[in-house]
Amino acid sequence: MANILFIYPRKMVTIEDMHNIFTSEEAKKLSFNARFETVWTINKSILEWADVLVFVRNLDLISQWVLKKAHKKGYFIIQFFDDDLLGLPRSAVNRVQFLKWRKKAVKSGFENTDVILSSNFMLAQKYAKMIPSGRFANIDTVVPKQALMPLEENKSNQKVKIVFAAGANHEKVFNDYISPVIPRLAKECKKQFSFTFFGVHPDVPMTEGNVEVEYIGAMPLLEYRKKIQEGKYDIGLAPLEHNDFTQYKYFNKFIEYTIAGASAIYSKVPPYTLVIEEGKNGFFAENTTESWFKVLKTVIENDELRINAYKNAYKHILQNMNPKAIFKKLYNDIPELTKHNTDKKAFSITFLKIKFFFFRTLEFFYLIFEYLRTAGIKGTVEKVLDYHKDKKIAKKEQL
């Protein structure tokens, strides 16, 4: 089997998940030899060990330079994306990404990539059009059986417990489509229900009925999964706007709510349309208040419908997101992962690091002038302090 080196820019949830998958005991039993390094820690010795390089969410300058050189030295190159990083709104992207040498490096990176790997089939197809081979592979996350709540623990409560777990940027879609129908639901539903919110604080209007509301702050992933399982919720909510960015995301909410023992209602948009079968392993609502009202009322009042959907979601994860299924598909889609690379030639990246510092200095002064122009002296100082704070935290992080 090949030795596979995952190269990433910094610690993030995506990296933690991939590290847990590809360095697990199950992966080792299936002969998957993986190593994870930041672009700054790789050296010639590490490259001598590797056969395949997987660049994870790497659009930074030095990573693209390393990628290009590695490909020319005979390494098999894979780029992994779980978000449409090239499709981010301009306001959400660091200004340096629009500098001509950054654009040139990213373009060159795709030109020197052999396979696009993504957790979203549509995103994999989109990015594959940018590489010479046109090859892509789709990969799901691995969900161990022990992470799931046992089926027998999913029992109907007298009061239906509804949960919405999201980031603050998802408050608007909840406020647009769900908040307005809560009073009507409280009035017309035959069963009582409650709302619990994780990491988000949307508007919940006053109702005639007794609708309990609980707010729980954001927390680390493992702590969150434990807490949401303890709640024994019946229904999870996953409203999502449909746009060119959100459609390329992963259906994490399907996994999160199933792990928590809940069936769920999803906006009828990608990526949920890639995994949900209406009424079988989840429920769809159109992004209108009337549609969300109808589906919520139906699911709240029908225990059997709700529990059967959860059972099917549970079975889907067991069958399709177990290590054996994931690695079998991966080896089939990318056979280069199964053999040693005899064409590669290790190299030093010292010069690339020195070159990067030169360009980074230019970018630093560019950013300072831009921040002074757009945010003033106070705003510039705040941004510099935030940067150093993030850098200090990053130094303490270990994978």
LUMVEX-602672 format. One record per atom (N, C-alpha, C): x, y negated, z negated. Coordinates in steps of 0.001 Angstrom, whole numbers, plus 500000, padded with zeros to 6 digits. Layout:
<atoms>
XYZ...
</atoms>
This chain:
<atoms>
500835501212500000500000500000500000500865498745500000500319497674500537501052496409500604501118495743499237502156494938499047502237494060497884501624492726498279500630492293497518499840491120497913500064489988496927500553488873497450500845487708496629499756486654496824499060486334495738498046485277495757498710483974495324498616482962496163499243481668495901498146480619495720498211479915494598497153478943494300497753477636493793497012476514493916497555475209493531497534474946492037496495475442491346496344475209489910495305476187489371495246476289488045494279477187487441492867476645487636491935477534487979490533477164488181489697478425488023488382478257487953487490479401487744487660480435488852487794479982490093487982480897491221489191481795491002490290481210490539491512481969490316491329482963489171490676482541488098490433483442486971489635484661487425488585484420488210487754485525488700488560486471489594489331485914490516490116486740491431491205487499490683491821486843489712492852487499488909492259488687488165491080488496487577490419489585486842490064490748487760489694490439488995489318491477489952490542492250490451491541491519490922492640492148491655493781492660490785493758492349489487494773492914488591494138493847487563492877494189487762492163495056486824492654496493486920492299497287485932492652498709485946492007499413487135490786498986487459490103499586488616490872499308489901491396498088490047492179497740491234493450498577491314494095498765490172495330499558490146495051501009490512493926501537490044493552502919490380493317503071491880492897501965492524492647501986493964493862501499494746495023501484494069496328501171494681496445499751495202495768498820494541495870497410494937496967496753494109498051496356494781499196495767494090499176494249494269498772493530493233498592492085493349499436491329492337499802490128492740500539489214491873500027487807492144499909486985491087499399485626491218500471484622490803500707483648491672501697482609491390501204481269491925501556480188491214501302478866491785502334478632492875502043477712493757502965477430494851504315476944494318504315476376493112505556475841492543506415476908491888505845478068491573506626479117490907507147480178491871506665480182493101507168481184494037508608480844494449509386481879494712510774481721495149511122482852496104512349482893496538512764483884497524512610485302496990512911485512495700512801486840495100511351487339495123510420486456494789509000486830494793508542487123496219509019486327497155508642486538498555509207487847499100510377488256498604510940489547499021510025490697498601509367490550497454508442491586496956507178491653497807506706490504498279505395490417498930505402490886500380504258491454500787504017491815502191502957490914502820501969490569502006500841489757502461500715488557501527500495487378502095500293486171501293498851485708501426498193485514500275496822485016500256496825483631499617496527482616500407496485481243499908495054480935499484494883480641498185493552480460497615493220478978497468492262478513498239491806477113498173492976476140498263493918476431499124495119475609499238495054474700500452494767473435500224494842472456501306495880471378500987496658471597499909497678470611499562498866470732500517499675469716500546500729469585501543501766470697501477502314470947500294503398471928500195502908473340500498501683473658500100501144474997500382501044475230501883500608474214502615500485474354504066501852474498504728502850473819504187504206473968504726504745475378504473504520475872503253504970477231502913504260478250503789502947478056503967502144478959504800502712479031506220502970477872506809503472477831508183504820478538508316505725478259507371507046478878507443506957480383507221506113480799506272505952482226505980505440482977507199504505482378507906503965483030509105505036483186510172505865482186510318506950482253511304508007483289510897508062483581509578509016484578509072508416485987509035507249486148509630506681487481509778505686487918508729505311487040507809504338487418506779502920487398507336502101488315506833500684488332507196499980487332506283499259486381506888498695485260506141497169485324506092496647485203504877495207485124504644494922483823503901493885483111504315493418481952503551492037482274502982491884482051501665490601482311501001489926480999500626488622480922500924487824479746500558486479480202499997486050479575498899484706479824498376483864478554498400484417477504498993483702476245499229484158475687500572483305474880501177483673474230502433484519472994502110485792473211501820486666472120501397486881471092502503486725471513503748486860470569504860485581469775505085484514470193504434483231469524504623482787468705503433483689468491502482483343467679501318482993466258501725482039465632501029481742464224501312483010463389501125483166462392501958484388461569501896484596460974500506483512460638499826483602460033498495484139461013497451484057462331497747484492463331496781485903463839497038486548463316498063487867463805498457488938462774498124490065463248497585491200462372497322491608461677498627491824460387498549492105459600499748493301460120500539494275460741499856495473461185500566495158462262501598494029462959501451493676464006502407493443463438503813493230462126503905492951461524505208494215460945505860495362461054505169496610460598505771496995461527506908497612460982507956497838461761509174498720462981508936499698462899508027500549464076507810499820465179507050498825464788506235497996465786505561497120466523506573496478465761507445495616466364508465496417467295509376497611466861509724498467467666510599498859468971509915499173468905508612499577470096507866498435471101507756497214470603507481496053471487507367495759472156508707495799471382509783495567471929511124496595473001511442497857472740511117498922473704511361498733474949510510498222474762509277497969475906508405496973476878509013495897476355509557494902477219510198495476477886511451496302477172512169496907477731513383497866478880513060498334478951511812499269479999511399498638480992510424497322481070510445496584482000509581496101483192510402496209484391509826495787485609510523494337485974510237493882485758508985492511486133508605491956485101507628490692484776507784489966483957506812489180484905505908489325484730504607488593485528503626487696484581502832486440484940502683485516484067501964484428484875501277483877484287500212482752484903499519481428484543500194481478483657501176480275483271501922480476483631503390479614484501503900479730484992505276479704483853506296478832482875506071478711481758507009479969480896507019480559480704505833481784479912505740482942480641506410483007481954506221484058482750506858483969482619508379482770482697508911482567482544510356483004481160510841482644480135510086482965478758510466484475478543510543485195478963509499486636478729509454487400479652510396486840480832510684487508481773511593487648481190512995486750480279513357486827479640514668488043478722514784488677478425513650489800477496513640491149478205513664491128479553513625492393480290513640492518481076514947493732481351515414493933481997516721493237483349516876493281484184515827492730485535515939491208485565515862490612484560515206489165484557515005488700485581513987489639486198513267489290487256512306488822486660510977487848487348510366487410486948509039486881488159508289486842488042506979486293489088506126485506488426505013484452489092504614483593488595503542483801489453502297483900488818501130484129489571499903483199489079498806482591490010498088481788489670496918482652489760495674482169489160494607482884489292493345482580490664492742483459491138491882483253492418491203482538492161489881481466492896489645480727492783488389480759494144487692481559494292486625481619495567485906480263495908485285479933497180485242478639497598484690478467497121483261479570497118482498479484496717481095479157495238480922479309494457482002478976493026481924477478492787482012476740493780482523475298493646482695474559494015481419473451493342481164472596493709480045471884495013480389471892496008479497471213497276479789469760497057480207469304497821481176467949497647481701466882497719480626467074498624479668466039498830478654465861497615477741466830496701477759466726495517476915465925494408477585465597494594478858464799493585479555463325493882479303462790493274478262461399493514477895460621492203477930459362492321478182458520491125478269458308490515476894458496489194476798458219488461475571456790487928475622456211487672474438454885487050474413454952485675475059456037484981474755456268483685475385457342483871476439457074483456477674458030483617478770459141482582478619460374483074478555461525482201478333462209481896479669462232480619480032462801480168481302464126479470481034465135479771481839466443479169481642466928478515482941467589477385482790468217476690483916469637476341483497470625476989484122472036476755483818472690476117485036473288474945484844473860474228485991474748473095485497475368472417486452476142471229486147475266469996486253475768468883485749474981467646485725474549467200487121475336467578488149474995467158489511473781467908490061473249468875489285472047469589489727470780469090489020470917468068488189469739467537487491468717466975488473469193466293489496468290465618490424467337466589491111467866467719491585467011468655492309465960469251491366466310469450490094465331469918489103464275468835488875464733467612488709463803466499488474462876466264489665463375466537490871462569466298492074461468467333492261461788468614492020460850469675492404460197470417491237460834470441490069460313471255488971459722470415487840460434469367487429459915468523486336458479468056486566458124467603487788456760467091487994455659468128487798455977469424487904454925470441487822454795471060486434455683470701485505455648471308484168454331471026483442453818469785483439452520469552482768451392470395483358451371470529484669450333471329485325450471472808484984451718473290484921451958474676484526451473474932483102451793473998482199451380474143480800449865474191480666449198473479481550447737473406481498447073474630482129447648475151483228446970476189484000447467477622483747448702477774483250449234479130483038448531479830481880448270481117482075447613481899481031448588482283479918449880482217480220450889482566479218451682481322478832452140481301477584452996480209477143454421480438477654455158479358477782456545479472478249457398478396477588458713478607477641459659477643477085460781477410478089461525476325477906462670476013478765463943475918477925465011476521478433466341476337477847467272475864478949468060474835478650468980474261479632470418474417479158471262474963480034472697475102479759473466474082480597474199473194479933475091472279480645474416471194481446473122471035481259472376470064482056471233469512481191470813468275481450469776467660480614468754466946481505467956467734482253466965467121483158465775466563482382464928465852483103463723465287482488462668466382482315462091466446481123460970467356480879459816466512480349458806466275481165457699465402480752456878465994479608456200465134478888455314465568477813454178466400478400453759467428477669452701468304478154451615468452477099450430468878477566449328469137476636449585470407475835450190471405476503450502472653475822451766472529474988452062473570474256453243473572473402454415474194474158455141473376474936456289473850475712457575473515474952458204474533474403459450474315473673460585474059474657461478473146474291462623472803475135463890472832474290464924473513474796466203473596474094467323473200475060468237472380474568469389471961475370470664472525474747471472473187475578472742473753475130473842473182476014474912472709475419475989472072476168476792473045477003477667472492477844478548473317478685479547474054477809480013475200478282480962476026477523481757476894478483482882477492478036483673478375478904482837479534479432483243480077480585482453481078481296482084482285480442483064482907479764482787484112478982481860483809477806482071482653477172481202482249476062479786481995476563479688481383477736478381481109478344477638482405478651478341483383479221477677484643479578477173485374478327477940485311477254477512485936476003476287485224475442476333483903475471475237483104474921473950483288475715474048483316477022472836483432477841472226484829477721473066485854477496472532487201477259471801487276475924472341486604474947471712486604473619470321485984473651470084485090474601468789484420474690467667485294475201468023486414475866467024487339476424465930486571477213466393485877478221465488485068479037464766485922480077463623485458480492462792486178481463462990485673482890463133484358483029463205483750484362464367482757484415465195482901485441466242481915485702465816481037486865466235479793486859465892478858487932467139478443488690467042478457490020468192478087490855467744477183491999467293475963491666466956475008492738468235474491493379468229474323494676469422473855495386469014473098496639469585471923496816469349471181498046470045471885499211469479471759500401470094472364501578470827471293502370472148471444502438472934470540503274474164471281503786474982470594504553476127471234505196477182471712504201477143471195502972478104471644501968477547472802501129476336472651500609475785473668499708475553475007500400475273475002501691474985476265502373476200477196502431477393476638502218478600477454502277479108477882500896478308477637499858478712478049498520478397479528498295478757480050497121478500481453496800477238481545495945476570482697495978475335482865495214475632483291493768476421482465493072476788482771491691475583482920490777474551482115491007473379482151490118472683483510490156472702484178491297472117485523491380472837486455490413474149486362490366474944487213489478474752486803488023474831485491487752474735485000486376473405485376485725472313485161486447471002485448485859470760486950485724471272487739486655471122489192486540471935489713485369473147489209485189473959489570484023473211489230482730472454488141482768471716487699481581470432488490481348470069489351482294468863490154482127467599489488482623467745488454483457466573487712483937466384487867485436465137487894485863464850487730487286464937486225487549464911485810488805465109484381489056464348483899490274464127482591490279463492481905491408464550481008492043464702481117493350465744480392494076465126479511495157465763478389495412465382477609496598465624478475497834464719478429498775464833479258499974465809478614500958467087478634500573468152478043501381469392478919501243470338478833502212471616479497502020472330478829500839473101479571500031473529480949500238472568482004499699471478481592499030470593482578498413469905483459499441469657482930500638469031483744501683469951484865502161471229484810501779472162485861502164472038487098501276471408486964500099471373488090499153469964488411498638469076487414498601467748487636498024466775488186499064466054489228498671464938489758499460463663489358498731462866488550499351461697487954498708460831488991497985460637488763496675459782489624495876460417490926495446461573491265496045462220492527495703463288492351494628464265491491494883465312491273493877465361489808493417464318489069493727464222487669493331463064487014494055462900485725493819461760485006494390462227483704495023461577483328496121461920482093496823460853481023496612461334479787496509460444478627496528460989477653497565460087477102498355460489476022499256460787474784498400461586473892498911461924472699498140460813471642498220459665472025497640458542471106497455457966471373496065457342470387495481456775470595494145455658471637494182454864471651495242453746472593495326454245474029495394455292474269496170455843475611496281456435476077494954457188475203494292457769475578492988456671475842491963455593475073492013454475475313491085453870476700491308453574477017492557452920478290492866453787479481492474455064479420492820455946480552492530456180480679491019456412479564490345456587479606488893455358480191488199454188479745488577452950480236487956452800481739488167453070482194489400452952483626489705453924484454488882455162484015488813456197484789488128456017484730486611455583483606486084455337483494484639454228484447484210453176484544485020451991485316484624452095486800484941453053487212485769453115488608486195454373489285485649454249489931484495455392490592483850455971491700484719455111492520485294455576493673486073456357493228487309455853492230487996456521491697489186457915491186488819457983490480487715459227489884487250460252490945486860459817491941486104460732492978485622461221493860486766460356494165487723460775494972488873461832494234489698461663492936489855462656492154490598464004492196489889463986492095488565465235492173487808465890493542487989465111494610487934465662495955488085466317496130489451465702495587490481466284495695491828467551494848491968467570493692491331468783492865491340469913493593490623469574494221489525470532495009488736471130496128489602470261496851490314470717497953491176471570497433492325471201496279492882471975495690493984473407495407493533473555494848492355474896494534491847475689495808491593475051496813490992475759498068490726476238498734492016475416498686493048475741499370494301476724498596495173476638497273495163477415496476496112478554495674495510478572495540494195479584494698493565480454495462492578480560496757492798481465497567491978482843497599492642483902497842491878485261497800492442485461498706493654484930499922493605485142500869494697484543500336495999483338499800495941482686499270497139483423498053497684483858497168496780484551495937497187485866496253497878486679497120497261488000497409497816487916498263499083486936499151499160486749499944500371486458499037501560485572498055501350485237497099502415486443496236502774487181495821501752488341494960501977489410495680502789489695496934502439490693497722503175490241497976504612488930498170504782488396498422506121488474497169506995488161496006506404488165494749507158489579494228507420490480494490506468491856494000506598492825495162506348493016496034507327493891497207507136495337496830506822495740495603507115497107495167506800497380495209505300496316495267504492496485495347503042496926496734502588496898497683503493497201499063503118498613499505503486499398498630504083500731499059504524501787497985504278503012498441504087504125497522503865504478496796505161504930495584504998505281494728506129506786494812506368507178495426507467508605495586507777509154494445508623508259493534509059508683492430509928509007491149509160508639491098507909508805489866507123510275489589506827510546488336506557511887487931506152511759486843505093512198487151503862512058486215502750512866484948503008512453483869502370513120482580502585513024481733501317513840480738501235513828479792500118512894478633500436512200478125499409511323476976499634511874475715498954513133475767498539513734474614497854513657473349498692514012473462499983513981472283500853512560471741500976511566472641501038510181472199501159509735471442499909510238471872498753509898471172497508510488469767497503511746469646497968512389468328498043511645467437499033511297468025500175510548467283501191509212466812500642508576467669499852507280467315499281507395466116498347508440466093497499508619464977496572508747463646497323509415463679498471509551462468499278508176461997499754507392462916500347506071462547500845505129462196499690505288462885498569504426462612497416504673461209496861505935460764496938506261459398496513505556458379497398505581458630498710504865457748499635503365457730499323502828458917499043501405459016498743501065458313497429501973458391496457501750457741495173501582456229495354502504455629496091502418454181496307501188453820497141500840454680498092499633454465498888498402454445497980498308455429497066497162455515496167497096454313495222498256453923494681498283452772493769497722451530494459498184451267495685497702450100496423496202450215496738495760451434497064494348451651497361493485451439496120493938451987494981493178451829493733493136450365493291494256449657493445494277448236493107493300447456493985493235447853495244492355447172496197490887447441495902490573448686495517489168449076495359488665449051493916489576449272492943489128449388491549489718448322490629490674447545491110491290446534490271492330447129489335492938446275488536494015446718487637493490447689486572492363447349485953491806448209484902491457449591485448490788449638486589490411450915487189491621451743487566492669451070488039493900451770488422494569452394487208494635451642486118495237452164484874494461453375484376493142453322484430492303454440483984492559455684484829492686455506486135492931456637487016494303457262486756495315456425486505496662456931486218496665457700484901495978457176483884495906457862482588495169459195482713494088459216483485493341460468483709494224461493484404495014461036485365495901461934486104496915462589485152497538461774484293498537462312483364497898463230482324496661462933481946495936463797481012495695465163481636495222465167482881494967466422483587496265467210483782497342466502484083498633467150484305499131467803483022498930467121481889499350467650480591498582468918480248497286468912480521496450470087480266496876471241481161497166470932482423497552471969483392498832472683482976499754471934482358501022472536481933500811473587480849499760473411480046499479474342478950498743475588479429498145475502480612497338476616481110498220477754481601497788478945481285498501480136481743497493481112482325497916481782483367497010482747483997497400484142483538
</atoms>
